C-alpha cells in the first residue's frame, strides 16, 4: 500500500521545533535578566534614597567652647569641662578621637579621616583655655579627605 495524500484532508507539517525551542530558551533567559535588572534598579533606588535620608537626619557635631567640649550625637549631649579632660588620643584604625575624662569612662567620638586634625585642635583649644586665651571664634574649615 502506498500513502497517498487525500486532497483537503491530509497535510504535512515542517518540524521547526528545535529552532523554536532555542528561541524560547533565549527569551526565557532574557526575561530573567530583565527581572534581575529591574530588581537591581529598585534596590539601588531604595538604598540611595535611604542613605540620603540618613545623611539629612543625622545631627552629630562637636563644639569647642570656652568652658569645654560639647559632643552632640543626635540629641544626646555630653559636655566635658576642660578641667575634666585628662587627655585626647586618636585610634587611627577606627578614625576615632578618644576623650579620657577624670572619674568617667573614656568617650569615643568618630571623626573619620579628620581624627588627627581634630585631636590637634582639641589639644590646642584646651591649652589656650587653661591659660584663659581661648576665644570661641569659628575655626577654619577642616580639610576634607
Buried (B, 14 or more C-beta within 10 A) or exposed (E): EEEEEEEEEEEEEEEEEEEEEEEEEEEEEEEEEEEEEEEEEEEEEEEEEEEEEEEEEEEEEBEBBEEBBBBBBEEEEBEBEBEBBEEBBBEEEEBBBBBBBEEEEEBEBEBEEBBEBBBEBBBEBBEBBEEEEBEEEEEEEEEEE
